Amino acid sequence: MLADPWGQVYLEAMKARAIVIGNNVAALPELTENGRLGVLVDEPSATEVAAAVLATYARPQHELEQIALEAQERTLRLYNWDAVADRLLAALRGGGNLKQVS
């Protein structure tokens, strides 16, 4: 995706334990912990994305499985509707920060 400010498509992919490769913009850096749980590319060109795909799948299988599992666990923990509603209500009541995700 070239312009997905929220990143729903990435969350769905992470939830399915797919390795996410995308632009280093908008929500993706936060969702992937600045690339720890996915791969960020600075330029959305075919050459850079292809290089990122090749480099990613050249990594050991157990490493990719661990990244996918951690990404799935983080997504299920932080971006389920109950967690989102709790953060939203806390922010509306003045006792929380919508951006505070850990």
C-alpha positions as CSV (number, residue, x, y, z in Angstrom):
1,M,0.0,0.0,0.0
2,L,1.4,3.4,-0.9
3,A,-0.8,5.5,1.4
4,D,-2.5,3.7,4.3
5,P,-2.3,6.1,7.3
6,W,-3.7,3.7,9.8
7,G,-2.3,0.4,8.6
8,Q,-5.3,-2.0,8.9
9,V,-4.1,-4.1,6.0
10,Y,-0.7,-4.5,7.9
11,L,-2.5,-5.5,11.1
12,E,-4.5,-8.1,9.3
13,A,-1.3,-9.5,7.7
14,M,0.5,-9.5,11.1
15,K,-2.5,-11.2,12.7
16,A,-2.2,-13.9,10.0
17,R,1.5,-14.3,10.8
18,A,2.6,-13.0,7.4
19,I,5.9,-11.1,7.2
20,V,5.0,-7.5,6.5
21,I,7.2,-5.5,4.0
22,G,6.1,-1.9,3.4
23,N,6.9,1.8,3.3
24,N,8.6,3.5,6.2
25,V,5.7,6.0,6.6
26,A,2.5,6.5,8.5
27,A,1.5,3.8,10.9
28,L,3.8,1.0,9.7
29,P,6.9,2.0,11.7
30,E,4.8,2.0,14.9
31,L,3.0,-1.2,14.1
32,T,6.3,-3.1,13.4
33,E,8.3,-1.5,16.2
34,N,10.4,0.4,13.7
35,G,11.0,-2.6,11.6
36,R,11.7,-5.2,14.3
37,L,8.5,-7.1,13.5
38,G,8.5,-6.4,9.8
39,V,10.6,-4.8,7.0
40,L,10.5,-1.1,6.2
41,V,11.6,0.3,2.9
42,D,12.3,4.0,2.5
43,E,11.5,4.2,-1.2
44,P,8.4,2.4,-2.6
45,S,10.2,1.4,-5.8
46,A,9.9,-2.0,-7.3
47,T,13.7,-2.4,-7.0
48,E,13.8,-1.6,-3.3
49,V,10.7,-3.7,-2.4
50,A,12.2,-6.7,-4.4
51,A,15.5,-6.3,-2.6
52,A,13.7,-6.3,0.7
53,V,11.7,-9.4,-0.2
54,L,14.9,-11.2,-1.2
55,A,16.8,-10.1,1.9
56,T,13.9,-11.1,4.1
57,Y,13.5,-14.6,2.8
58,A,17.2,-15.2,2.8
59,R,17.0,-15.0,6.6
60,P,16.8,-18.3,8.6
61,Q,13.4,-19.8,8.7
62,H,13.3,-19.9,12.5
63,E,14.0,-16.2,12.6
64,L,11.1,-15.4,10.3
65,E,8.8,-17.7,12.3
66,Q,9.8,-15.9,15.5
67,I,9.1,-12.4,13.9
68,A,5.8,-13.6,12.6
69,L,4.8,-15.0,15.9
70,E,5.8,-11.9,17.9
71,A,4.0,-9.7,15.4
72,Q,0.8,-11.8,15.7
73,E,1.0,-11.7,19.5
74,R,1.5,-8.0,19.6
75,T,-1.3,-7.4,17.2
76,L,-3.8,-9.5,19.1
77,R,-2.8,-7.9,22.4
78,L,-2.7,-4.3,21.4
79,Y,-5.1,-3.9,18.6
80,N,-8.1,-5.9,19.6
81,W,-11.3,-3.9,20.1
82,D,-11.3,-4.2,23.9
83,A,-7.7,-2.8,24.1
84,V,-8.5,0.0,21.6
85,A,-11.7,0.9,23.4
86,D,-9.9,1.0,26.8
87,R,-7.2,3.4,25.4
88,L,-9.9,5.6,23.8
89,L,-12.0,5.8,26.9
90,A,-8.9,6.6,29.1
91,A,-7.9,9.4,26.7
92,L,-11.5,10.8,26.6
93,R,-11.5,10.8,30.4
94,G,-8.2,12.6,30.4
95,G,-6.3,9.8,32.0
96,G,-4.6,8.3,29.0
97,N,-2.7,8.8,25.8
98,L,-4.0,7.3,22.6
99,K,-0.5,7.0,21.2
100,Q,0.8,5.1,24.2
101,V,1.0,1.5,23.0
102,S,3.4,-1.0,24.5
